[in-house]
Amino acid sequence: MGGLNKKILLVDDDPSIIKLLQRLLSRSYEVITAKNGAEAMAQVKTHKPDMIVLDIMMPEINGYDVCRTLKFDSPYKDIPILLLTSREQEMDSRIGQMMGIDYMQKPLNREAFLAKVSHVLK
């Protein structure tokens, strides 16, 4: 299964990032958006996406907290998560790997990003 049968939840507090990613992905996937962690949790429960693209640094509920909550909640624990961050700390990548999630650094390479999303959703 591929294409528009797959739902991706984009979560970022920067509207320009959401707009860019939405434009990149909406040709091939159904895209749902959220601007913070609390909204992301509500969207996951409402739409149960096939994948989540999640910013780490957000106010109130950060990306790590969203991941931790989802990974310990049976109905959502198997949803693949791709963490995005502008931080350049190796620790972010290691934390992501320990939580069983993937990781990419901003600014994103468009081709690498699309390839990773496609690979995850196969």
C-alpha positions as CSV (number, residue, x, y, z in Angstrom):
1,M,0.0,0.0,0.0
2,G,1.3,3.5,-0.7
3,G,0.4,7.0,-1.6
4,L,-2.7,8.7,-0.4
5,N,-3.8,5.6,1.6
6,K,-1.1,6.5,4.1
7,K,-1.6,9.3,6.7
8,I,1.2,11.4,8.1
9,L,0.9,13.6,11.1
10,L,3.2,16.7,10.9
11,V,3.9,18.3,14.3
12,D,6.0,21.6,14.5
13,D,5.4,24.9,16.2
14,D,6.9,26.7,13.2
15,P,4.2,27.3,10.6
16,S,6.7,27.7,7.8
17,I,8.1,24.2,8.5
18,I,4.6,22.7,8.6
19,K,3.8,24.5,5.3
20,L,7.0,23.3,3.6
21,L,6.6,19.7,4.8
22,Q,2.9,19.6,3.9
23,R,3.8,20.8,0.4
24,L,6.4,18.1,0.1
25,L,4.2,15.2,1.4
26,S,0.7,16.1,0.3
27,R,1.3,14.9,-3.3
28,S,1.8,11.4,-2.1
29,Y,0.2,11.1,1.3
30,E,-2.7,12.3,3.4
31,V,-1.3,15.0,5.7
32,I,-2.6,16.0,9.1
33,T,-1.0,18.8,11.1
34,A,-0.5,19.9,14.7
35,K,1.3,22.9,16.1
36,N,2.2,21.5,19.5
37,G,2.5,18.3,21.5
38,A,-1.0,18.5,23.0
39,E,-2.6,19.0,19.6
40,A,-0.5,16.1,18.3
41,M,-1.8,13.8,21.0
42,A,-5.4,14.7,20.1
43,Q,-4.7,14.2,16.4
44,V,-3.1,10.8,17.0
45,K,-6.1,9.6,18.9
46,T,-8.6,11.0,16.3
47,H,-6.8,9.9,13.1
48,K,-4.3,7.2,14.1
49,P,-1.7,8.2,11.5
50,D,0.6,5.7,9.7
51,M,3.6,7.9,10.6
52,I,4.4,11.0,12.7
53,V,7.0,13.6,11.8
54,L,7.7,15.4,15.0
55,D,9.7,18.4,16.1
56,I,11.6,18.0,19.3
57,M,11.8,21.5,20.6
58,M,8.2,22.8,21.2
59,P,6.7,24.7,24.1
60,E,4.6,22.9,26.8
61,I,4.9,19.3,25.6
62,N,8.1,18.6,23.7
63,G,8.7,15.9,21.1
64,Y,10.4,13.5,23.5
65,D,7.4,13.7,25.9
66,V,5.0,13.0,23.0
67,C,7.2,10.0,21.9
68,R,7.3,8.6,25.4
69,T,3.6,8.9,25.9
70,L,2.8,7.2,22.6
71,K,5.4,4.4,22.9
72,F,3.9,3.4,26.2
73,D,0.3,3.4,25.0
74,S,-0.6,0.1,23.3
75,P,-2.8,1.4,20.5
76,Y,-0.1,3.9,19.3
77,K,3.2,2.3,20.2
78,D,3.9,0.9,16.8
79,I,3.4,4.2,14.9
80,P,6.7,5.1,13.3
81,I,8.1,8.4,14.5
82,L,10.6,10.6,12.7
83,L,12.0,13.3,15.1
84,L,13.2,16.6,13.6
85,T,15.4,19.0,15.4
86,S,17.6,22.0,14.7
87,R,19.8,21.1,17.7
88,E,23.2,19.7,16.7
89,Q,23.7,17.5,19.7
90,E,24.6,13.9,19.2
91,M,22.6,13.1,22.4
92,D,19.3,13.7,20.5
93,S,20.1,11.0,18.0
94,R,21.0,8.5,20.7
95,I,17.9,9.3,22.7
96,G,15.8,8.8,19.6
97,Q,17.5,5.4,18.9
98,M,16.9,4.3,22.5
99,M,13.2,5.1,22.2
100,G,13.0,3.2,18.9
101,I,12.4,6.2,16.7
102,D,14.2,7.8,13.8
103,Y,15.8,11.2,13.7
104,M,16.7,13.9,11.1
105,Q,18.3,17.2,11.6
106,K,17.0,20.5,10.3
107,P,17.5,22.0,7.8
108,L,16.3,19.0,6.0
109,N,17.6,17.7,2.8
110,R,14.4,17.3,0.8
111,E,15.4,14.2,-1.1
112,A,16.7,12.4,2.0
113,F,13.6,13.3,3.9
114,L,11.3,12.0,1.2
115,A,13.3,8.8,0.9
116,K,13.2,8.2,4.6
117,V,9.4,8.8,4.8
118,S,8.9,6.4,1.8
119,H,11.1,3.8,3.4
120,V,9.3,3.9,6.7
121,L,5.9,3.7,5.1
122,K,6.7,0.6,2.9
